[in-house]
Amino acid sequence: MNRNLGNTYKGKIIKKKRKLIEKSKVKNRYYKTIQNEEDDTPDYIKEIFATDKKEEKEKNEKERIKEENLEKKKEYYRNRKSTRHKLARKNSRGQPIMKNQLEYLLSKLEK
């Protein structure tokens, strides 16, 4: 019983797709009509939404500051890792490489 699955009945699937498309068209028309109408909202409702926008701005500002601090931390740890790697290097006899030690001290003095 070798059936070809490509020719199966797809009427229900097509019907669902058409229904979804029709719903989306109706929603789009509704939103367009609302957008074109005048603004009849009372002042107190506008004030409520304005406070929501202020809270959202504050939230976005806090988020931005948090991201900046995170970037600063990442940069700090990246620099720290590289300097520690340089300071930990040794020559063939096991002595620390003085060039890196001196550069580190000079950079500290410059800061």
C-alpha positions, 0 to 999 in steps of 0.5 A: 500500500504505497500511497502518494502523500502529495495528493492528500486532501488539504481542504481543511488546511486551506479553509483555516488559512483563508479564515486567518487571512480574513481575520487579519484583513478585518483587524487591519481595516478596523485599526485603520478606521480607528487611526483616521478618527478624531481623538475623543479621549478625555484629558484624565486618560491622556494623563494616565498614559503620560505617566505610563510613558514617563515610567517607561522612559525611566525604565529604559534609562535604568536599562541603558545605565545597567548595560553601560556598567556591564560593558565597563565591567567586561572591558575592565576584566578583559584588560585585567586578564591581559595584564595578568597574562603579561605579568605572569610570563617567564623566560626559559630560566623561570625568571619573570620578563622584566620588560612587561613588569616595567611597562606595567609600572610605567603605565601605573605612574602615568595614570 
